[in-house]
Amino acid sequence: MLSLLASACLALGAASPSAAPHDLHLSHTRMVIEGNTIVARTRMFRDDLEKALGQPIGDTPASRETVRAYLTRHFVLTVGGKPLAAELLDSGGEMDGDQPVWWVLVQWKAPAPVRTLGVRVHLMFETFRDQQNTVLVARNPGDERRGLYFQAGDLAEQVLKF
């Protein structure tokens, strides 16, 4: 069973049976920080992720491991300059309008309550020159919100202080 924190990151899209081509290369992450725990749900176009991985993905242990390894390299959180270990909690496919998307639910544990967080989200930068990654961060208690934006070529870490 997923924790309440993980459940706060889940917001499923509407189902649709057809897919249309898209020109936009974008991932969107909703991240929640509570104490020393960080949970994020990232959604991206399934075909874009498959192109970045160089293989099709599905609901298999091998696919989950491939996606986890990719995320570990391209979605990095740091506290005190030290990277946090990512744990893939769940993943799967869904439809967003007429587009198949793939979502991942990831958790990180910091050694102490998070006061400063470094974030680097470079998903699919190596694949698409126009890739954009957005991150909405909510810190509880208090529901303090911040937005981050990463575009291809921008490899700098963005730092949030609470």
C-alpha positions as CSV (number, residue, x, y, z in Angstrom):
1,M,0.0,0.0,0.0
2,L,1.3,3.4,-0.9
3,S,1.8,6.0,1.8
4,L,-0.4,9.1,2.0
5,L,2.6,11.1,0.8
6,A,2.9,8.9,-2.3
7,S,-0.8,9.1,-2.8
8,A,-0.6,12.9,-2.9
9,C,1.6,12.6,-6.0
10,L,-0.9,10.4,-7.9
11,A,-3.4,12.1,-10.2
12,L,-4.4,10.0,-13.1
13,G,-5.4,11.3,-16.6
14,A,-8.4,10.4,-18.6
15,A,-8.4,7.3,-20.8
16,S,-8.7,7.4,-24.6
17,P,-8.1,4.6,-27.1
18,S,-6.3,6.5,-29.8
19,A,-2.9,8.2,-30.1
20,A,-1.9,11.1,-32.3
21,P,1.6,12.4,-33.1
22,H,3.0,15.2,-30.9
23,D,5.6,17.9,-31.5
24,L,6.1,18.7,-27.8
25,H,8.8,17.0,-25.8
26,L,7.9,17.5,-22.1
27,S,7.9,15.8,-18.8
28,H,6.0,17.0,-15.8
29,T,6.8,16.1,-12.2
30,R,4.7,16.7,-9.0
31,M,6.9,16.4,-6.0
32,V,5.9,16.4,-2.3
33,I,8.4,16.9,0.6
34,E,7.4,16.0,4.1
35,G,10.1,15.9,6.8
36,N,13.0,13.8,5.4
37,T,10.8,12.0,2.7
38,I,10.5,13.2,-0.9
39,V,8.0,11.6,-3.3
40,A,7.6,12.5,-7.0
41,R,5.3,11.4,-9.8
42,T,6.7,12.1,-13.2
43,R,4.7,11.8,-16.4
44,M,6.2,11.8,-19.9
45,F,5.2,10.8,-23.4
46,R,5.7,7.1,-23.7
47,D,7.1,7.2,-27.2
48,D,9.7,9.8,-26.1
49,L,10.8,7.7,-23.1
50,E,11.1,4.6,-25.3
51,K,13.2,6.5,-27.8
52,A,15.5,7.8,-25.0
53,L,15.8,4.2,-23.6
54,G,16.2,2.7,-27.0
55,Q,13.6,0.0,-26.3
56,P,9.9,-0.5,-25.7
57,I,8.7,-0.4,-22.1
58,G,6.0,-2.3,-20.3
59,D,4.8,-3.6,-17.0
60,T,7.7,-6.0,-16.4
61,P,10.5,-6.2,-13.9
62,A,13.0,-5.7,-16.7
63,S,11.3,-2.5,-17.9
64,R,11.0,-1.2,-14.3
65,E,14.7,-1.7,-13.8
66,T,15.6,0.0,-17.1
67,V,13.4,3.0,-16.2
68,R,14.8,3.1,-12.6
69,A,18.4,3.1,-13.9
70,Y,17.6,5.9,-16.4
71,L,15.9,8.0,-13.7
72,T,18.8,7.5,-11.3
73,R,21.1,9.1,-13.9
74,H,18.8,11.9,-15.2
75,F,16.7,12.9,-12.1
76,V,19.1,13.7,-9.3
77,L,18.2,15.2,-5.9
78,T,20.9,16.3,-3.5
79,V,20.9,17.4,0.2
80,G,24.1,18.9,1.5
81,G,25.7,18.3,-1.8
82,K,25.2,14.5,-1.5
83,P,22.9,12.7,-4.0
84,L,20.0,10.8,-2.5
85,A,19.2,7.2,-3.5
86,A,16.0,7.0,-5.6
87,E,13.6,4.1,-5.0
88,L,11.1,3.4,-7.7
89,L,7.8,2.7,-6.0
90,D,5.6,2.2,-9.0
91,S,5.3,2.9,-12.7
92,G,2.8,2.4,-15.5
93,G,1.1,3.6,-18.7
94,E,-2.0,5.6,-19.1
95,M,-3.7,7.9,-21.7
96,D,-3.7,11.6,-21.4
97,G,-6.3,12.7,-23.9
98,D,-5.1,11.0,-27.1
99,Q,-1.5,10.6,-25.9
100,P,0.0,7.5,-24.3
101,V,2.1,8.6,-21.3
102,W,4.3,6.7,-18.9
103,W,4.4,7.7,-15.2
104,V,6.8,6.8,-12.5
105,L,6.4,7.2,-8.7
106,V,9.8,7.7,-7.0
107,Q,10.8,8.2,-3.4
108,W,14.0,9.5,-1.8
109,K,14.9,9.6,1.9
110,A,17.1,12.3,3.3
111,P,19.1,11.8,6.5
112,A,17.3,14.7,8.2
113,P,14.3,17.0,7.4
114,V,14.8,18.7,4.1
115,R,15.7,22.4,4.4
116,T,17.7,22.8,1.2
117,L,17.2,20.6,-1.9
118,G,19.3,20.5,-5.1
119,V,17.3,19.3,-8.1
120,R,18.6,18.3,-11.6
121,V,16.0,16.9,-14.0
122,H,17.7,16.1,-17.4
123,L,15.2,13.6,-18.7
124,M,15.6,13.0,-22.4
125,F,18.0,15.9,-22.9
126,E,20.3,13.6,-24.8
127,T,17.4,12.6,-27.2
128,F,15.5,15.9,-27.9
129,R,17.1,19.3,-28.4
130,D,13.7,20.9,-27.4
131,Q,13.0,18.8,-24.3
132,Q,11.5,20.6,-21.3
133,N,11.0,19.3,-17.8
134,T,8.8,21.0,-15.3
135,V,8.7,20.3,-11.6
136,L,6.0,21.4,-9.1
137,V,7.3,21.1,-5.6
138,A,5.0,21.2,-2.5
139,R,6.5,21.1,1.0
140,N,4.4,20.0,3.9
141,P,3.3,21.0,6.4
142,G,2.1,24.4,5.1
143,D,1.8,23.4,1.4
144,E,4.6,25.8,0.4
145,R,4.9,25.5,-3.4
146,R,7.7,26.2,-5.9
147,G,8.1,25.6,-9.6
148,L,11.2,24.6,-11.5
149,Y,11.9,24.5,-15.2
150,F,14.7,22.6,-17.0
151,Q,15.3,22.8,-20.7
152,A,17.7,20.9,-22.9
153,G,21.3,22.1,-22.6
154,D,20.7,23.5,-19.1
155,L,22.5,21.1,-16.9
156,A,22.8,23.3,-13.8
157,E,21.4,22.2,-10.5
158,Q,18.6,24.3,-9.1
159,V,18.5,24.8,-5.3
160,L,15.4,25.2,-3.2
161,K,15.7,26.6,0.3
162,F,12.8,26.2,2.8
